[in-house]
């Protein structure tokens, strides 16, 4: 290559990196500014705390403290409306009963204080998760981690007060600890079980990996954590499972449209056929086992697990936009090892598009169907580009 070509390539590389840095700065600045403003406003605005998804966890805690059914639609609705939720809405905690110990302490605290503390814990989950991802990659000398801190689905999760950031922390702890401290890594998987529907293909492969590699300490950790949480849930509410199953069978649950491919498929083909919503993820579990088996000798949870997690999100039976914060480990991994800033720019532009959509459309809009497939597409594009070099 002559000198002119070298200069051209160097300039192109510099321009790509410079544009990527600008994209990171722009998106991060906007996202974190909104988040900081939100964290300052929550303690002062009680009506704001009551209008977020968080109010469902607080109302559940209030029910538990008074030894009442935490899944009682009418009782929870009265608490939420008193707290400031729209009179036409009701939000029920749909996490499995082993998540009740997480909501129980909230019932002893006032709404504003509980909302503020909950937001701080969620923010800490995001920051710690991104920090651990940096540690997994030996602290790369760039600003790509800021893209994880400002990832729109994660910030939406924080603002709404959802539990997906707990699941994100569990996922990253597993990636970080599965080699060195398998029992603790297994315990961390309990956080992922707060949203089990998002991890079905991923979880199937975890079980297959445990059997193949005899990772019984990891299995022991996961079993211990799950058993302890189930025991705590039974102590708090002995009828929790009965109440939960009654709530999940209610007709209102199946009528709600969720902007993900599986739910869209059901509403498009046959809205009353709930089983259609689970067919894609069942087929995906079969694919995941084959994907793992072909790579079993050289399986890497950071690399191969990224693909698996993104596919799990795309084909989950239901997945909200805020649940897609779980894509952060895979996207940051691919952005770290990529030699181009293209992936970073694409993620930044996708984030800006999400921000624009949120200005005019509710989070339940079908216009958000593109997001989960986009993260998988970006990941595969970067992977293909790396393999071709």
N, C-alpha and C positions, 0 to 999 in steps of 0.2 A: 504494500500500500504506500503510495507516495505521500509527500508532506501535505499537499492540498486535501487529499482524501482524509488524512488524519485530522486535520483542522476541522473539516466538515463534520466528521463523526463526533469529535470532541464538542463542537458547538451544539450539535443536535442533542447530545447527551446532557450537556449543561442546560440547554433550554428546557428539556423534558424534566430534569430535576428541579429547575427553577419554577416551572409552572406547577409541578406537584407540590412544592413547598408553599407556593402562593395559594393553591387550592386548600391545603391543610390549614393554613393560617386563616383564610376566609371562613371556611365552614366551622372550624374550631372556635373562632372568635364569636361568631353568631350564636352557635349552639350553647357554649358555656356562659355567654352573657345572659341568654334567656333563662338558663338553669339557675344562675346566681340570683337573678331577679326573682325567680320563683321561690327559691329557698328563703329569701328575705321576706316575701309577701305571706307565705303560709302561716307563720306564727301570728300574724296580725289579722288575717281574713278568715274567720271561722266558716263563712259561707263557701269559700273556695275549697277548704278542706272537705266539706260535706258534699261537694259536687264532683269529687274525684272517685275513681274506682276504689281508692283506699277506704272509703266509708263502708264498703261491704265487709272488710276485715275488722274494722272497728265495731260495726253493728254485730258481727258474729261474736266478737269478744264480749260485748255487753250481754248478749244472750247467754253465753257460757257462764259468765260471772253470776247471773241470776238463775242458773241451773235450768235454762229453757232450751228449746230446740234451736240450734244455730242455723238450721236450714228452713225454718218456718217463714214462708214467703210473706205472710201478712204482718207478722211481728217485726221482721227485719225491715219491711217497707215503712212501717210507722217510725222506727228509729231513724232510718235514713232520711225520710221527709222532714222530720224534726231537725235533723242536722243540716238540712239545706239542699238535699237532692231534689231534682225536678219531680214534681208531683205525678208525672206520667211514667216515671221510671222506677225500677227496683233492681238492685244489684245483689246477687247472691254469691257467696264464696263457693266456687266450684272445685276448689282443690280437694283432694281426697282427705278423709278424716284424720290421717296421720299428720296433716298440716295444722290441725286445730291448736296444738300447743304454741304455734307461732302467733296465732290471733288472740289467744286467751289473755296474755298480759295487757293487751290494748284495752280490754274492758274495764280495767282499774284506773284508766287515765282519761282525762278530758279530751275532747275531740281535737282542739288546736295543738295541745302538747303532744298528743299521740301522733298526729299528722306530721309534725315537725321532726320528732324523733324517728319515725318510720322513714321519712325522706332522707334523713342523715344516714341511716343504716343502709338504705338502698344506694345512696351516693358512694358510701364507703365500699360497698360490694363492687361497684363499677370501677372505682379507682384501684382497689386491690387486685381485681381481675386483670386489668390492663398492666399493672405493675408486674404481676406474675408472668404474664405473656412476654414482657420484656426480659425477665429473668430466664425464661425458657430459651430465648433467642440470644442470650448473653449480652443484653443491653446494647443493641445496635445504636450507633451514633447518628441518629436522625430524629426527625419529629413525627414519624409515622404513628407513634403511640397516641398522639393527640387526636388522630382520626378515630381511634377507638373510644376515647373519652367523649368525643362529640358525635358519635354515631347516632343518627336521628332515632332509630327504633329504641335504643337504650335510653336516650333522654326522654322520649315519650313515655317509656315505662316508668322512669323516675317521676315525671310530672303527674302521671295518672295514679302512681302508688301501687303498681302491680308487682307480682312476685317473680317475674322472669329474671330480674337481676340476681336474686338468690340462686336461681338455677344456673345462671352464668357463672357465678362464683364456684358452685359445685363442680361444674364442667372443667373450669380452669384448674381448680385444685386437683382434680383427678389427673389432668394432663401433666401437672407439675410433680405430683407425688407418686404416681403409679409404679415407678421403678424403685424409688428409695424408701418410701413408707407406704406400702400397699394397704395396710389396715386403715390408716388415716385416709388414704385415697378412697377406700371403700366407704368410710363414714361420710366423706364429702359428697358421695353420690346420692345421699339422702336429699340433699338440696335439689338435685335434678328430679327426684320423685315428686316434688311439689307440682311439677308440670309433666307428668309421665307421658302424655300423649305426644309431646314434642321429641321424645327420645326413643320411640319404639324400634326403628331399625338400628339405631346406635346401641340401645340396650341389648338387643338380640346378639349383636356382635361382641359386646362386652362379656356376655355369658359364654359365648363360643370361645372367646380368647381366654377366659378363666379356665375353662375345661381343658383346652389345648395346652396351655402353659402352666396348668396346675396353680393358678393364682388364688389359692384358697384363703390366704390372709386377706386379700381384697374382698372376697365374697363374705368372709366373716365380719369385716368392718361394715359392709353394706347391710348385712342381715341384722347385726347388733343395733345399728342406728335405726333401722326401720322397725324392729321389734320394740325398741325403747319408746319411739314416738307413738306407736300403736297402743302400747300400754298406757302412756300418758294421756292419749286421747280417750281411752276407755275409762280412765280414772276421772277425767273431766266430764265426760258425757258417755255413760254406758250404752246409750241408744244411738250413738253417732252414726254407725254404719246403716242402721235401719232408716234413720232420717235422711241420710245422704242418698241412698238408693231411691227413696220416695221423691226427693227433689229432682234427681237426674231423670226420672221417668215422667216428670210433669210435661204436658204438651207444649208449654211455653218454651222449653229448652230447645226443641227441635225446630221451632218456627223462626228462630233468629238466624239471619244470614251473617256469615263470617267471611270476610274477603280472603279466602285461600282457595287453592285449586280443588281440593277434595270437596269442600262445601259447595263451591260453584258447580261442580259436576253433579252433585245430588240435586240442587235446585234446577239445573238445566234439564236433567233427564227425568227425575221423579222425586219431587220434594218430600213426599211422605215415606220414601224408602231410605231410612236412616243407614241401613247397612252399606249403601253405595258410598257413603262418606268414609267408610273404613276400608273399602276394597283397595284403593291405591296404596295405602300404607302397608296392607298385608302383602301385596305383590312386592312392594319395596323391601320388606323384611326378607323375602326370598332372595331378591337381588343382593341385599346386603351380605347375606351369608355366603353367596357365591363370590362376591367382591372380596370378602375377607379370606376365603379359602384359597383363592388364587394368589394371594399375597401373604399367606400365613407365615412363611419363613422369614420375610423381611418386613413384617407389619410395624408401622410407626404410627403411634396414636396422634402425634402432632400433624403429620402430613396426611395419612390415610383417614384419620379420624376427622379431619377438616371436611373432606369430601363427604364422609358419612353423615356428619352433622348437618351440612347444608342440604343434602338430599332428604334427611329426616324432616327438616323444616318445610321443604317444598311439598312433600307428600303427607304431612301430618293431617289427621282427621279434622282438626281445626287449629288455626294458628293466626293470631292477631298480629298486627304490625309491630306492637311493642314486644312480642315474643321473639322477634327476629334479632334482638340484641345478642342472641346465642350465636349469631354468625361472626361475631367479633374475633374469636380466636382463629378461625379459618382465614378470614380476610386479612388480618394483621400478619399471620404467618406467610401468606402468599405475597403480601406487599413487602415484607422484610426480605424475602429471598429473591424477589424480582429485581432485575437490573434496570428496569424502566419505571418511570413514574406514571405510566399509562393507567395501571390499575388504581393507583391512588387518585388520579384525576377522575376516573370513572365513578369511583365510590363517592367522591366529593360532589360530583355533578348529580348523582342519584340522590344524595342527601339533600341537595338544594331543591331538587324536583319534589321530594317528599314534603319539604317545608312549604313550598308553594301550594301543593295540593291541600295541606292541612289548613291553609288560609281560607279555602273555599269549600272543603268537603269534610264530612264527618269521617271518623276512623272506621266506620262500618261500610264505607262506600266501596263498590266493586272496582273503583279506580286504583285501589292498592293491590290488586291481584298480581301486578308485575314485580313487586318488590322481592319476594323470596326467590323466584326464578332468576331474577337479576343478579343476586349475590352468588348463586351457583354458577351462572354464566360467566361472571367476571372471574371467579376462581378458576374455572376450567380454561378460560381463554389465557390467563396468565400461566397456568400449568402447561398448556400446549406450547405457548411461546418459549418457555424455558426449555422444554424438551427438544425444540427444533434448533436450539443453539448448539 
